[in-house]
């Protein structure tokens, strides 16, 4: 059992670390770098993306023949963590949600023609994308079987009616993946389709205000009122919508964990820097046992999350679905990120609560981690079911 990164992956990790610290970090500590939705201004992002391409760091998750770096999932884990030490690192290298998960999905299941039409523009950064699955109550949330949006076949065309909401990135996306109900079959009743922003028959009804901050394009509510999609834009087979969702969300959940570890580390570094210089009662805060206990506990939680994330990454690289391991990582890392951000604010006092550091941004962002791509409680239920089925084998080595 070797915990060292292979030499090529370690080289990439160091390069991403250097890229973030030299080029990206200055932007997330400069107020004028942010747009009205608290993300990096588009013209600054364009500069960073050009630099990432120039330094051979573009799209680490995509094959080299598509213009990416061809990293395995374990390599992505090490590098995404380095990238999200900055608020804007992942989007600068084109591996931020939701584009990241959409690219991975389309590369796995798209036909050659679909990849040319829908995937390549996302990979090269000329368009953004969105994945439309979640619906308002009583539609589907964590349970896709509750889906109410329908796609009805009329010859070689599918006609979509329904509503979706909290669709990340929809405000600026051009390429969309939508999952709709095509039959009443419990397991084979959903199908996934591709459509373009300019296609008629759908609209964004609102950009939903959130605790924030937002990704580019926000989190939107969408209405479908007769969107017509050619059958050639169907992903996989009719009835494979649940499979498409599982393929996308498996890796996507883990890439969230990879990125969140970077933000957790950034939070702790800000706290360590401040407590190391802030004096109280003739000594630094870092010399106080109460502060040391907080920092030590947080550091341990990050390491636990990293180990769970990397174990799941190893299994994915071997072709395993790693459902149990991804659920454990999702719960642990989401909690660790929130803990680290909250602790760092507490240790930095009023300065941490202010906008003088990125901590308040990270804290608000961290709260969504326990909700997105399956709430913590859903993953705990999955783990409980697997434990009851496997008992002692739940912790098997192989």
C-alpha positions as a Markdown table, in Angstrom:
| # | Residue | x | y | z |
|---|---|---|---|---|
| 1 | Unk | 0.0 | 0.0 | 0.0 |
| 2 | Unk | 1.8 | 3.1 | -1.3 |
| 3 | Unk | 0.3 | 6.5 | -0.5 |
| 4 | Unk | 2.9 | 8.4 | -2.6 |
| 5 | Unk | 1.7 | 10.0 | -5.8 |
| 6 | Unk | 3.2 | 8.7 | -9.1 |
| 7 | Unk | 5.9 | 11.0 | -10.4 |
| 8 | Unk | 3.8 | 12.3 | -13.4 |
| 9 | Unk | 0.9 | 13.1 | -11.1 |
| 10 | Unk | 3.1 | 14.8 | -8.5 |
| 11 | Unk | 4.6 | 16.9 | -11.3 |
| 12 | Unk | 1.1 | 18.1 | -12.3 |
| 13 | Unk | 0.2 | 18.7 | -8.7 |
| 14 | Unk | 3.2 | 21.0 | -8.2 |
| 15 | Unk | 2.5 | 22.8 | -11.4 |
| 16 | Unk | -1.2 | 23.5 | -10.5 |
| 17 | Unk | -0.1 | 24.6 | -7.0 |
| 18 | Unk | 2.3 | 27.1 | -8.6 |
| 19 | Unk | -0.2 | 28.3 | -11.2 |
| 20 | Unk | -2.8 | 29.0 | -8.4 |
| 21 | Unk | -0.4 | 30.9 | -6.2 |
| 22 | Unk | 1.2 | 32.9 | -8.9 |
| 23 | Unk | -1.8 | 33.8 | -11.1 |
| 24 | Unk | -5.1 | 33.1 | -9.4 |
| 25 | Unk | -4.8 | 33.9 | -5.7 |
| 26 | Unk | -4.3 | 37.7 | -6.2 |
| 27 | Unk | -7.7 | 37.9 | -7.8 |
| 28 | Unk | -9.7 | 36.4 | -4.9 |
| 29 | Unk | -8.3 | 38.9 | -2.4 |
| 30 | Unk | -9.1 | 41.9 | -4.6 |
| 31 | Unk | -12.7 | 43.3 | -4.3 |
| 32 | Unk | -12.7 | 44.7 | -7.8 |
| 33 | Unk | -12.1 | 41.2 | -9.2 |
| 34 | Unk | -15.6 | 40.1 | -8.4 |
| 35 | Unk | -18.8 | 40.5 | -10.5 |
| 36 | Unk | -22.2 | 41.3 | -9.1 |
| 37 | Unk | -22.8 | 37.6 | -8.2 |
| 38 | Unk | -19.5 | 37.4 | -6.3 |
| 39 | Unk | -17.7 | 35.4 | -8.9 |
| 40 | Unk | -14.7 | 36.4 | -10.9 |
| 41 | Unk | -15.4 | 39.0 | -13.6 |
| 42 | Unk | -15.5 | 37.4 | -17.1 |
| 43 | Unk | -12.7 | 39.4 | -18.6 |
| 44 | Unk | -10.4 | 38.4 | -15.8 |
| 45 | Unk | -11.4 | 34.8 | -16.1 |
| 46 | Unk | -10.6 | 34.9 | -19.8 |
| 47 | Unk | -7.0 | 36.0 | -18.9 |
| 48 | Unk | -6.6 | 33.2 | -16.4 |
| 49 | Unk | -8.0 | 30.6 | -18.9 |
| 50 | Unk | -5.5 | 31.8 | -21.5 |
| 51 | Unk | -2.7 | 31.4 | -19.0 |
| 52 | Unk | -3.8 | 27.9 | -18.1 |
| 53 | Unk | -3.8 | 26.8 | -21.7 |
| 54 | Unk | -0.4 | 28.4 | -22.3 |
| 55 | Unk | 1.1 | 26.5 | -19.3 |
| 56 | Unk | -0.4 | 23.2 | -20.4 |
| 57 | Unk | -2.8 | 23.0 | -17.5 |
| 58 | Unk | -6.2 | 23.2 | -19.3 |
| 59 | Unk | -8.9 | 20.6 | -18.6 |
| 60 | Unk | -7.0 | 18.1 | -16.5 |
| 61 | Unk | -9.9 | 15.6 | -16.6 |
| 62 | Unk | -10.2 | 15.4 | -20.4 |
| 63 | Unk | -8.2 | 13.2 | -22.8 |
| 64 | Unk | -5.2 | 14.7 | -24.5 |
| 65 | Unk | -6.7 | 14.2 | -27.9 |
| 66 | Unk | -9.5 | 16.5 | -26.8 |
| 67 | Unk | -7.1 | 19.2 | -25.6 |
| 68 | Unk | -7.0 | 18.1 | -21.9 |
| 69 | Unk | -4.3 | 16.6 | -19.7 |
| 70 | Unk | -5.6 | 13.0 | -19.6 |
| 71 | Unk | -5.3 | 12.7 | -15.8 |
| 72 | Unk | -6.8 | 9.6 | -14.1 |
| 73 | Unk | -9.3 | 10.2 | -11.3 |
| 74 | Unk | -6.5 | 9.9 | -8.7 |
| 75 | Unk | -4.6 | 12.6 | -10.5 |
| 76 | Unk | -7.7 | 14.8 | -10.6 |
| 77 | Unk | -8.0 | 14.4 | -6.9 |
| 78 | Unk | -4.6 | 15.7 | -6.2 |
| 79 | Unk | -4.8 | 18.5 | -8.7 |
| 80 | Unk | -8.3 | 19.7 | -8.0 |
| 81 | Unk | -7.4 | 20.1 | -4.4 |
| 82 | Unk | -4.5 | 22.4 | -5.4 |
| 83 | Unk | -6.7 | 24.3 | -7.8 |
| 84 | Unk | -9.5 | 25.1 | -5.3 |
| 85 | Unk | -7.0 | 26.5 | -2.8 |
| 86 | Unk | -8.2 | 29.6 | -4.6 |
| 87 | Unk | -11.9 | 30.4 | -5.1 |
| 88 | Unk | -11.3 | 30.7 | -8.8 |
| 89 | Unk | -8.8 | 27.9 | -9.5 |
| 90 | Unk | -11.1 | 25.2 | -10.9 |
| 91 | Unk | -12.9 | 27.5 | -13.3 |
| 92 | Unk | -9.6 | 28.9 | -14.6 |
| 93 | Unk | -8.5 | 25.4 | -15.7 |
| 94 | Unk | -12.0 | 24.4 | -16.9 |
| 95 | Unk | -12.7 | 21.8 | -14.2 |
| 96 | Unk | -15.4 | 23.5 | -12.2 |
| 97 | Unk | -19.0 | 22.3 | -11.8 |
| 98 | Unk | -21.2 | 21.9 | -13.7 |
| 99 | Unk | -19.1 | 21.8 | -16.8 |
| 100 | Unk | -16.7 | 19.3 | -15.2 |
| 101 | Unk | -19.4 | 16.7 | -14.7 |
| 102 | Unk | -21.0 | 17.3 | -18.0 |
| 103 | Unk | -17.7 | 16.8 | -19.9 |
| 104 | Unk | -16.9 | 13.6 | -18.1 |
| 105 | Unk | -20.4 | 12.2 | -18.8 |
| 106 | Unk | -20.4 | 13.2 | -22.5 |
| 107 | Unk | -16.9 | 11.8 | -22.9 |
| 108 | Unk | -18.0 | 8.5 | -21.5 |
| 109 | Unk | -21.4 | 8.0 | -23.1 |
| 110 | Unk | -21.7 | 10.4 | -26.1 |
| 111 | Unk | -21.6 | 9.2 | -29.7 |
| 112 | Unk | -18.8 | 10.5 | -31.9 |
| 113 | Unk | -21.2 | 12.9 | -33.5 |
| 114 | Unk | -22.5 | 14.1 | -30.1 |
| 115 | Unk | -19.0 | 14.6 | -28.8 |
| 116 | Unk | -18.2 | 16.8 | -31.8 |
| 117 | Unk | -21.4 | 18.8 | -31.5 |
| 118 | Unk | -21.8 | 19.1 | -27.8 |
| 119 | Unk | -18.6 | 18.1 | -25.9 |
| 120 | Unk | -15.8 | 19.7 | -27.8 |
| 121 | Unk | -17.1 | 23.3 | -27.4 |
| 122 | Unk | -17.3 | 22.8 | -23.6 |
| 123 | Unk | -13.8 | 21.3 | -23.5 |
| 124 | Unk | -12.2 | 24.2 | -25.4 |
| 125 | Unk | -14.1 | 26.7 | -23.3 |
| 126 | Unk | -16.1 | 28.4 | -26.0 |
| 127 | Unk | -19.4 | 27.5 | -24.3 |
| 128 | Unk | -20.7 | 26.7 | -20.8 |
| 129 | Unk | -23.2 | 23.9 | -19.9 |
| 130 | Unk | -25.8 | 22.8 | -17.4 |
| 131 | Unk | -27.5 | 19.6 | -16.2 |
| 132 | Unk | -31.2 | 19.9 | -15.7 |
| 133 | Unk | -32.6 | 17.2 | -13.4 |
| 134 | Unk | -33.9 | 18.6 | -10.1 |
| 135 | Unk | -37.6 | 19.7 | -10.0 |
| 136 | Unk | -39.8 | 21.7 | -7.6 |
| 137 | Unk | -42.0 | 19.7 | -5.2 |
| 138 | Unk | -43.7 | 17.3 | -5.8 |
| 139 | Unk | -41.2 | 16.5 | -8.6 |
| 140 | Unk | -37.8 | 14.8 | -8.3 |
| 141 | Unk | -35.1 | 15.8 | -5.9 |
| 142 | Unk | -32.9 | 13.1 | -4.4 |
| 143 | Unk | -35.4 | 10.5 | -5.9 |
| 144 | Unk | -35.3 | 10.7 | -9.7 |
| 145 | Unk | -38.3 | 8.3 | -9.8 |
| 146 | Unk | -40.5 | 11.3 | -8.7 |
| 147 | Unk | -39.8 | 13.1 | -12.0 |
| 148 | Unk | -42.7 | 15.0 | -13.5 |
| 149 | Unk | -41.0 | 16.6 | -16.5 |
| 150 | Unk | -42.1 | 14.5 | -19.6 |
| 151 | Unk | -40.6 | 13.9 | -23.0 |
| 152 | Unk | -43.2 | 12.5 | -25.5 |
| 153 | Unk | -42.0 | 11.0 | -28.8 |
| 154 | Unk | -43.5 | 12.3 | -32.0 |
| 155 | Unk | -41.8 | 10.5 | -34.9 |
| 156 | Unk | -38.1 | 11.4 | -34.7 |
| 157 | Unk | -38.6 | 14.2 | -32.3 |
| 158 | Unk | -39.2 | 14.4 | -28.5 |
| 159 | Unk | -41.4 | 17.1 | -27.0 |
| 160 | Unk | -40.6 | 18.2 | -23.5 |
| 161 | Unk | -43.0 | 19.8 | -20.9 |
| 162 | Unk | -42.3 | 20.5 | -17.3 |
| 163 | Unk | -40.2 | 22.5 | -14.8 |
| 164 | Unk | -36.7 | 22.3 | -13.3 |
| 165 | Unk | -35.1 | 24.4 | -10.7 |
| 166 | Unk | -31.7 | 25.1 | -9.0 |
| 167 | Unk | -30.1 | 24.3 | -12.4 |
| 168 | Unk | -26.5 | 25.5 | -11.8 |
| 169 | Unk | -25.0 | 27.6 | -14.6 |
| 170 | Unk | -28.2 | 27.8 | -16.6 |
| 171 | Unk | -28.0 | 31.6 | -16.8 |
| 172 | Unk | -24.9 | 31.5 | -19.1 |
| 173 | Unk | -25.1 | 27.9 | -20.4 |
| 174 | Unk | -25.4 | 27.2 | -24.2 |
| 175 | Unk | -25.4 | 23.4 | -24.0 |
| 176 | Unk | -27.9 | 21.6 | -21.8 |
| 177 | Unk | -28.5 | 18.1 | -20.7 |
| 178 | Unk | -32.1 | 17.5 | -19.5 |
| 179 | Unk | -33.5 | 14.3 | -17.9 |
| 180 | Unk | -37.2 | 13.7 | -18.5 |
| 181 | Unk | -39.8 | 11.0 | -17.9 |
| 182 | Unk | -40.5 | 8.9 | -21.1 |
| 183 | Unk | -42.5 | 6.0 | -19.5 |
| 184 | Unk | -43.9 | 4.8 | -16.2 |
| 185 | Unk | -41.3 | 2.1 | -15.8 |
| 186 | Unk | -39.8 | 2.4 | -12.3 |
| 187 | Unk | -36.2 | 1.7 | -13.5 |
| 188 | Unk | -36.3 | 2.5 | -17.2 |
| 189 | Unk | -38.7 | 5.4 | -17.3 |
| 190 | Unk | -36.2 | 8.3 | -17.7 |
| 191 | Unk | -34.3 | 9.4 | -20.7 |
| 192 | Unk | -31.6 | 12.1 | -21.1 |
| 193 | Unk | -31.4 | 14.6 | -24.0 |
| 194 | Unk | -29.2 | 17.4 | -25.3 |
| 195 | Unk | -30.4 | 20.8 | -26.4 |
| 196 | Unk | -29.1 | 24.2 | -27.2 |
| 197 | Unk | -29.9 | 27.5 | -25.6 |
| 198 | Unk | -31.3 | 28.9 | -28.8 |
| 199 | Unk | -33.8 | 26.1 | -29.2 |
| 200 | Unk | -37.4 | 27.4 | -28.8 |
| 201 | Unk | -39.9 | 25.9 | -26.4 |
| 202 | Unk | -38.2 | 26.6 | -23.0 |
| 203 | Unk | -37.3 | 29.6 | -20.9 |
| 204 | Unk | -35.5 | 30.6 | -17.7 |
| 205 | Unk | -38.2 | 31.9 | -15.4 |
| 206 | Unk | -35.9 | 33.2 | -12.7 |
| 207 | Unk | -32.4 | 33.2 | -11.3 |
| 208 | Unk | -33.0 | 31.9 | -7.8 |
| 209 | Unk | -31.5 | 34.1 | -5.1 |
| 210 | Unk | -29.3 | 32.0 | -2.8 |
| 211 | Unk | -27.2 | 32.4 | 0.4 |
| 212 | Unk | -24.3 | 32.6 | -2.1 |
| 213 | Unk | -21.9 | 33.1 | -3.6 |
| 214 | Unk | -23.0 | 31.8 | -7.0 |
| 215 | Unk | -21.3 | 29.9 | -9.8 |
| 216 | Unk | -21.3 | 31.6 | -13.2 |
| 217 | Unk | -24.8 | 31.5 | -14.5 |
| 218 | Unk | -26.4 | 31.1 | -11.0 |
| 219 | Unk | -29.0 | 28.6 | -10.0 |
| 220 | Unk | -32.1 | 28.9 | -12.3 |
| 221 | Unk | -35.6 | 27.8 | -12.5 |
| 222 | Unk | -36.6 | 26.5 | -16.0 |
| 223 | Unk | -39.9 | 25.9 | -17.7 |
| 224 | Unk | -40.3 | 23.6 | -20.7 |
| 225 | Unk | -43.4 | 24.3 | -22.9 |
| 226 | Unk | -43.0 | 22.2 | -26.0 |
| 227 | Unk | -39.2 | 22.1 | -26.4 |
| 228 | Unk | -38.6 | 19.8 | -29.4 |
| 229 | Unk | -35.4 | 17.7 | -29.4 |
| 230 | Unk | -34.4 | 15.5 | -32.3 |
| 231 | Unk | -33.9 | 11.9 | -31.4 |
| 232 | Unk | -30.3 | 12.1 | -32.5 |
| 233 | Unk | -29.7 | 14.3 | -29.4 |
| 234 | Unk | -30.8 | 11.6 | -27.1 |
| 235 | Unk | -28.1 | 10.4 | -24.7 |
| 236 | Unk | -27.7 | 6.6 | -24.6 |
| 237 | Unk | -30.9 | 4.5 | -25.1 |
| 238 | Unk | -34.5 | 5.3 | -24.3 |
| 239 | Unk | -35.0 | 4.5 | -20.6 |
| 240 | Unk | -31.3 | 5.0 | -19.7 |
| 241 | Unk | -31.8 | 8.3 | -18.0 |
| 242 | Unk | -31.3 | 7.0 | -14.5 |
| 243 | Unk | -28.1 | 5.3 | -15.7 |
| 244 | Unk | -26.9 | 8.6 | -17.3 |
| 245 | Unk | -27.6 | 10.3 | -14.0 |
| 246 | Unk | -25.7 | 7.7 | -12.0 |
| 247 | Unk | -22.7 | 7.9 | -14.3 |
| 248 | Unk | -22.6 | 11.6 | -14.1 |
| 249 | Unk | -23.2 | 12.1 | -10.4 |
| 250 | Unk | -20.8 | 9.3 | -9.2 |
| 251 | Unk | -17.7 | 11.1 | -10.4 |
| 252 | Unk | -19.2 | 14.6 | -10.0 |
| 253 | Unk | -19.8 | 14.0 | -6.3 |
| 254 | Unk | -16.2 | 13.0 | -5.8 |
| 255 | Unk | -14.8 | 16.0 | -7.8 |
| 256 | Unk | -16.8 | 18.2 | -5.4 |
| 257 | Unk | -14.9 | 16.6 | -2.5 |
| 258 | Unk | -11.6 | 17.1 | -4.3 |
| 259 | Unk | -12.3 | 20.8 | -4.7 |
| 260 | Unk | -13.7 | 21.3 | -1.2 |
| 261 | Unk | -10.6 | 19.9 | 0.4 |
| 262 | Unk | -8.7 | 22.8 | -1.2 |
| 263 | Unk | -11.0 | 25.4 | 0.3 |
| 264 | Unk | -10.8 | 23.7 | 3.7 |
| 265 | Unk | -7.0 | 23.9 | 3.6 |
| 266 | Unk | -7.2 | 27.5 | 2.5 |
| 267 | Unk | -9.4 | 28.3 | 5.5 |
| 268 | Unk | -7.1 | 26.7 | 7.9 |
| 269 | Unk | -4.0 | 28.5 | 6.5 |
| 270 | Unk | -5.8 | 31.8 | 6.9 |
| 271 | Unk | -6.5 | 31.0 | 10.5 |
| 272 | Unk | -3.0 | 29.7 | 11.2 |
| 273 | Unk | -1.4 | 32.9 | 9.7 |
| 274 | Unk | -3.6 | 35.1 | 11.8 |
| 275 | Unk | -3.3 | 33.2 | 15.1 |
| 276 | Unk | 0.4 | 33.0 | 14.6 |
| 277 | Unk | 0.8 | 36.8 | 14.7 |
| 278 | Unk | -2.1 | 38.0 | 16.7 |
| 279 | Unk | -1.0 | 38.7 | 20.3 |
| 280 | Unk | -3.2 | 38.3 | 23.4 |
| 281 | Unk | -2.0 | 38.5 | 27.0 |
| 282 | Unk | 1.6 | 38.6 | 26.0 |
| 283 | Unk | 1.6 | 35.6 | 23.6 |
| 284 | Unk | 0.2 | 34.7 | 20.2 |
| 285 | Unk | -3.2 | 33.0 | 19.9 |
| 286 | Unk | -1.5 | 30.0 | 18.3 |
| 287 | Unk | 0.4 | 29.4 | 21.6 |
| 288 | Unk | -2.9 | 28.8 | 23.4 |
| 289 | Unk | -4.0 | 25.2 | 23.9 |
| 290 | Unk | -7.6 | 26.0 | 23.0 |
| 291 | Unk | -6.6 | 27.3 | 19.6 |
| 292 | Unk | -4.2 | 24.4 | 19.0 |
| 293 | Unk | -7.0 | 21.9 | 19.7 |
| 294 | Unk | -9.3 | 23.5 | 17.2 |
| 295 | Unk | -6.6 | 23.6 | 14.4 |
| 296 | Unk | -5.5 | 20.1 | 15.1 |
| 297 | Unk | -9.0 | 18.7 | 15.0 |
| 298 | Unk | -9.8 | 20.5 | 11.7 |
| 299 | Unk | -6.5 | 19.3 | 10.1 |
| 300 | Unk | -7.4 | 15.7 | 11.1 |
| 301 | Unk | -10.8 | 16.0 | 9.5 |
| 302 | Unk | -9.3 | 17.3 | 6.2 |
| 303 | Unk | -6.9 | 14.3 | 6.2 |
| 304 | Unk | -9.7 | 11.8 | 6.8 |
| 305 | Unk | -11.7 | 13.4 | 4.0 |
| 306 | Unk | -8.7 | 13.3 | 1.7 |
| 307 | Unk | -8.1 | 9.6 | 2.4 |
| 308 | Unk | -11.7 | 8.7 | 1.7 |
| 309 | Unk | -11.7 | 10.8 | -1.5 |
| 310 | Unk | -8.5 | 9.2 | -2.8 |
| 311 | Unk | -9.7 | 5.7 | -1.9 |
| 312 | Unk | -12.9 | 6.3 | -4.0 |
| 313 | Unk | -10.7 | 7.8 | -6.8 |
| 314 | Unk | -8.6 | 4.6 | -6.9 |
| 315 | Unk | -11.7 | 2.4 | -7.2 |
| 316 | Unk | -13.1 | 4.6 | -10.0 |
| 317 | Unk | -9.8 | 4.3 | -11.9 |
| 318 | Unk | -10.2 | 0.5 | -11.5 |
| 319 | Unk | -13.7 | 0.5 | -13.0 |
| 320 | Unk | -15.5 | 0.2 | -9.8 |
| 321 | Unk | -18.7 | 2.4 | -9.1 |
| 322 | Unk | -17.4 | 3.1 | -5.6 |
| 323 | Unk | -20.9 | 4.1 | -4.4 |
| 324 | Unk | -20.2 | 3.4 | -0.8 |
| 325 | Unk | -16.8 | 5.2 | -0.8 |
| 326 | Unk | -18.1 | 8.2 | -2.7 |
| 327 | Unk | -21.0 | 8.5 | -0.2 |
| 328 | Unk | -18.6 | 8.4 | 2.8 |
| 329 | Unk | -16.3 | 11.0 | 1.2 |
| 330 | Unk | -19.2 | 13.3 | 0.3 |
| 331 | Unk | -20.5 | 13.3 | 3.9 |
| 332 | Unk | -17.0 | 13.6 | 5.5 |
| 333 | Unk | -15.6 | 16.3 | 3.2 |
| 334 | Unk | -18.8 | 18.4 | 3.3 |
| 335 | Unk | -18.7 | 18.4 | 7.1 |
| 336 | Unk | -15.0 | 19.1 | 7.1 |
| 337 | Unk | -15.3 | 22.1 | 4.8 |
| 338 | Unk | -18.0 | 23.7 | 6.9 |
| 339 | Unk | -16.1 | 23.0 | 10.1 |
| 340 | Unk | -12.8 | 24.5 | 8.8 |
| 341 | Unk | -14.5 | 27.6 | 7.5 |
| 342 | Unk | -16.5 | 28.1 | 10.7 |
| 343 | Unk | -13.5 | 27.5 | 12.9 |
| 344 | Unk | -11.3 | 29.8 | 10.9 |
| 345 | Unk | -13.8 | 32.6 | 11.2 |
| 346 | Unk | -14.0 | 32.0 | 15.0 |
| 347 | Unk | -10.2 | 32.1 | 15.3 |
| 348 | Unk | -9.9 | 35.2 | 13.2 |
| 349 | Unk | -12.6 | 37.0 | 15.1 |
| 350 | Unk | -14.2 | 40.1 | 13.5 |
| 351 | Unk | -11.6 | 40.0 | 10.7 |
| 352 | Unk | -12.8 | 36.6 | 9.7 |
| 353 | Unk | -16.4 | 37.7 | 9.7 |
| 354 | Unk | -15.6 | 40.7 | 7.5 |
| 355 | Unk | -14.8 | 40.6 | 3.8 |
| 356 | Unk | -11.1 | 41.4 | 4.4 |
| 357 | Unk | -10.4 | 37.7 | 3.9 |
| 358 | Unk | -12.2 | 35.1 | 1.7 |
| 359 | Unk | -13.5 | 33.2 | 4.8 |
| 360 | Unk | -17.0 | 34.6 | 4.7 |
| 361 | Unk | -17.2 | 33.7 | 1.0 |
| 362 | Unk | -16.0 | 30.2 | 1.7 |
| 363 | Unk | -18.4 | 29.9 | 4.7 |
| 364 | Unk | -21.5 | 30.7 | 2.7 |
| 365 | Unk | -20.3 | 28.5 | -0.2 |
| 366 | Unk | -19.6 | 25.6 | 2.3 |
| 367 | Unk | -23.2 | 25.5 | 3.5 |
| 368 | Unk | -24.4 | 24.1 | 0.2 |
| 369 | Unk | -21.9 | 21.2 | 0.4 |
| 370 | Unk | -24.2 | 19.3 | 2.7 |
| 371 | Unk | -27.0 | 19.6 | 0.2 |
| 372 | Unk | -25.7 | 19.4 | -3.4 |
| 373 | Unk | -25.5 | 16.1 | -5.3 |
| 374 | Unk | -27.4 | 14.3 | -2.5 |
| 375 | Unk | -28.0 | 15.7 | 1.0 |
| 376 | Unk | -25.9 | 14.2 | 3.8 |
| 377 | Unk | -28.9 | 12.3 | 5.1 |
| 378 | Unk | -29.5 | 10.6 | 1.8 |
| 379 | Unk | -25.9 | 9.4 | 1.7 |
| 380 | Unk | -26.1 | 8.2 | 5.3 |
| 381 | Unk | -29.2 | 6.2 | 4.4 |
| 382 | Unk | -27.2 | 4.6 | 1.5 |
| 383 | Unk | -24.4 | 3.7 | 3.9 |
| 384 | Unk | -26.9 | 2.3 | 6.4 |
| 385 | Unk | -28.5 | 0.1 | 3.7 |
| 386 | Unk | -25.1 | -1.2 | 2.6 |
| 387 | Unk | -24.0 | -1.9 | 6.1 |
| 388 | Unk | -27.1 | -3.9 | 6.9 |
| 389 | Unk | -26.6 | -5.9 | 3.7 |
| 390 | Unk | -22.8 | -6.5 | 4.1 |
| 391 | Unk | -22.2 | -6.2 | 7.9 |
| 392 | Unk | -18.6 | -7.3 | 8.4 |
| 393 | Unk | -17.8 | -7.1 | 4.7 |
| 394 | Unk | -18.7 | -3.4 | 4.8 |
| 395 | Unk | -15.1 | -2.8 | 5.8 |
| 396 | Unk | -13.5 | -5.4 | 3.5 |
| 397 | Unk | -10.0 | -4.7 | 2.2 |
| 398 | Unk | -10.6 | -5.8 | -1.4 |
